[in-house]
Amino acid sequence: MTRFSLSAVGADRPGIVAAVSGALEDAGCNLEDSTMAILRGQFAMVLVVSAPPGTSAEDLERRLDDVALRLGLVVVVRPLHEAEGGGAGAQEGGPAAGGAVEPGPVSAWTIAVHGADHPGIVHAVTEALAAGGGNVVDLVTHLVGEPDAPVYVLTIRATLPAERAEEVADAVRRAATAVGVHCTLRPDESDLL
């Protein structure tokens, strides 16, 4: 099987997931990983799919043309190339100057941030995380509260280098405080996942 990334974005409406997954099934594809969300009225999905040998990205986009036209979606399919030595512990541009951090033992953490909405929150927190060799596994943001005083909520699932997890967590807390938001970090309990 050949793997592809597929992204689709369009105005939210019922039936998008059913139509896209149906077209992929008809093409002999298997949906492996996915994330989907409604972002300010726009439905966005990112999928990793495996396809039968000989399938190209162009073939899949053609198979999705009718669905995209009918539902007003912008669909992009790209081939995936397996990264050499990649994985949950690898992070490009980490603390080693100009190179990737060598994968090692990692621990899973959840980072929760909230505060008054302003530019730079995601950057400050993720920059501190990356500088310490942490890796973002999942990231979700939302604006909540009243329109005239929105609160920015950021939740990150991340892996931190096991031997320095508390040190990296402290750096992330300091970065959040520096941009005026509250931040809590906790190790994930494996029995709860």
C-alpha positions as CSV (number, residue, x, y, z in Angstrom):
1,M,0.0,0.0,0.0
2,T,1.0,3.6,-0.7
3,R,0.3,6.3,1.9
4,F,-1.1,9.8,1.1
5,S,-2.0,12.8,3.1
6,L,-5.4,14.3,2.2
7,S,-6.7,17.6,3.3
8,A,-10.2,18.9,2.6
9,V,-11.6,22.3,3.7
10,G,-15.0,23.9,3.0
11,A,-18.0,25.4,4.6
12,D,-19.4,23.1,7.2
13,R,-22.5,21.0,6.2
14,P,-23.8,17.5,6.9
15,G,-22.4,14.6,5.0
16,I,-18.8,15.8,4.3
17,V,-17.2,12.9,6.2
18,A,-19.5,10.3,4.7
19,A,-18.9,11.5,1.2
20,V,-15.1,11.8,1.4
21,S,-14.8,8.4,3.2
22,G,-17.2,6.8,0.7
23,A,-15.1,8.0,-2.3
24,L,-11.9,6.7,-0.6
25,E,-13.5,3.3,0.1
26,D,-14.6,3.1,-3.5
27,A,-11.0,3.8,-4.5
28,G,-9.8,0.9,-2.3
29,C,-8.3,3.1,0.3
30,N,-8.0,2.6,4.0
31,L,-8.3,5.6,6.4
32,E,-5.4,5.3,8.9
33,D,-5.1,8.5,10.8
34,S,-7.4,11.5,10.8
35,T,-8.2,14.8,12.5
36,M,-11.3,16.8,11.7
37,A,-12.7,20.0,13.2
38,I,-15.1,22.9,12.6
39,L,-13.1,26.1,12.6
40,R,-15.2,29.3,12.5
41,G,-17.8,27.6,10.3
42,Q,-15.3,25.9,8.0
43,F,-15.0,22.1,8.2
44,A,-11.3,21.0,8.0
45,M,-10.0,17.4,7.8
46,V,-6.6,16.0,7.4
47,L,-6.3,12.3,6.7
48,V,-3.6,9.7,6.2
49,V,-4.8,7.1,3.8
50,S,-3.3,4.0,2.4
51,A,-4.1,3.2,-1.3
52,P,-3.6,0.2,-3.5
53,P,-0.2,-0.1,-5.3
54,G,0.0,2.1,-8.4
55,T,-2.4,4.7,-7.1
56,S,-1.1,8.3,-7.5
57,A,-2.1,11.5,-5.7
58,E,-3.6,12.7,-8.9
59,D,-5.8,9.5,-9.2
60,L,-7.2,10.2,-5.7
61,E,-7.9,13.8,-6.4
62,R,-9.8,12.8,-9.5
63,R,-11.8,10.2,-7.5
64,L,-12.7,13.1,-5.1
65,D,-13.6,15.7,-7.8
66,D,-17.3,15.0,-7.7
67,V,-17.5,15.1,-3.9
68,A,-15.4,18.3,-3.8
69,L,-17.6,20.0,-6.4
70,R,-20.8,19.0,-4.8
71,L,-19.8,20.0,-1.3
72,G,-17.7,23.0,-2.1
73,L,-14.4,21.5,-0.8
74,V,-10.8,22.3,-1.6
75,V,-9.1,18.9,-1.6
76,V,-5.4,18.4,-1.8
77,V,-3.7,14.9,-1.9
78,R,0.1,14.5,-1.5
79,P,2.2,11.3,-1.3
80,L,3.8,10.5,2.1
81,H,7.4,9.5,2.3
82,E,8.3,7.7,5.5
83,A,10.9,9.7,7.5
84,E,14.2,8.0,8.2
85,G,14.6,7.5,11.9
86,G,11.5,9.7,12.6
87,G,9.0,9.1,15.3
88,A,7.4,10.5,18.4
89,G,10.8,11.5,19.9
90,A,12.2,13.2,16.9
91,Q,11.9,17.0,16.6
92,E,13.7,19.0,13.9
93,G,15.7,22.0,14.9
94,G,15.7,21.2,18.6
95,P,18.5,22.0,21.0
96,A,21.3,20.6,18.9
97,A,22.4,23.4,16.6
98,G,21.1,22.8,13.1
99,G,20.1,19.2,13.6
100,A,17.4,16.9,14.8
101,V,17.2,15.7,18.3
102,E,18.1,12.1,18.7
103,P,15.1,10.0,19.6
104,G,15.2,8.7,23.1
105,P,12.8,7.8,25.9
106,V,9.9,10.2,26.0
107,S,7.0,10.8,28.3
108,A,3.5,12.0,27.2
109,W,2.2,15.2,28.7
110,T,-0.9,17.4,28.3
111,I,-0.4,21.2,28.3
112,A,-3.4,23.4,29.0
113,V,-3.2,27.2,28.4
114,H,-5.8,29.9,28.7
115,G,-5.9,33.7,28.9
116,A,-6.9,36.8,27.1
117,D,-6.7,36.4,23.4
118,H,-3.7,38.0,21.6
119,P,-1.2,37.1,19.0
120,G,1.9,35.0,19.9
121,I,0.5,32.5,22.5
122,V,0.9,29.4,20.4
123,H,4.3,30.5,19.2
124,A,5.7,31.2,22.7
125,V,4.5,27.9,24.1
126,T,5.5,25.7,21.2
127,E,8.9,27.5,20.8
128,A,9.8,26.7,24.4
129,L,8.6,23.1,23.9
130,A,10.7,22.6,20.8
131,A,13.8,24.2,22.3
132,G,13.7,21.6,25.1
133,G,13.3,18.7,22.6
134,G,9.5,18.4,23.1
135,N,7.3,17.3,20.2
136,V,3.7,18.4,19.5
137,V,1.5,15.3,19.0
138,D,-1.9,17.1,18.9
139,L,-2.8,20.8,19.3
140,V,-6.3,22.4,19.5
141,T,-7.3,26.0,20.1
142,H,-10.6,27.7,20.7
143,L,-12.0,31.1,21.5
144,V,-14.5,31.0,24.3
145,G,-16.5,33.5,26.4
146,E,-18.0,36.8,25.3
147,P,-17.2,38.3,21.9
148,D,-16.0,41.5,23.4
149,A,-13.6,39.7,25.8
150,P,-12.7,36.3,24.3
151,V,-10.6,33.8,26.2
152,Y,-8.0,31.9,24.2
153,V,-7.8,28.2,25.1
154,L,-4.9,26.0,23.9
155,T,-4.6,22.3,24.6
156,I,-1.5,20.4,23.5
157,R,-0.6,16.7,23.7
158,A,3.1,16.5,23.5
159,T,6.1,14.2,24.2
160,L,8.9,15.5,26.4
161,P,12.3,13.9,26.7
162,A,11.8,11.6,29.7
163,E,15.1,12.5,31.5
164,R,14.4,16.3,31.3
165,A,10.6,16.4,31.3
166,E,10.2,18.6,34.4
167,E,12.9,21.0,33.2
168,V,11.1,21.4,29.8
169,A,7.7,21.7,31.6
170,D,9.1,24.6,33.7
171,A,10.4,26.3,30.5
172,V,7.0,26.0,28.9
173,R,5.3,27.5,32.0
174,R,7.8,30.4,32.0
175,A,7.1,31.1,28.3
176,A,3.4,31.1,28.9
177,T,3.7,33.5,31.9
178,A,5.9,35.8,29.8
179,V,3.0,36.3,27.3
180,G,0.4,36.7,30.0
181,V,-1.4,33.4,30.0
182,H,-2.0,30.7,32.5
183,C,-0.4,27.3,31.8
184,T,-0.7,23.9,33.5
185,L,1.2,20.8,32.4
186,R,0.7,17.2,33.6
187,P,2.1,13.9,32.6
188,D,-0.5,11.6,31.0
189,E,-1.5,8.6,32.9
190,S,-1.1,5.6,30.7
191,D,-4.1,3.8,32.3
192,L,-6.4,6.7,31.3
193,L,-5.5,6.7,27.6
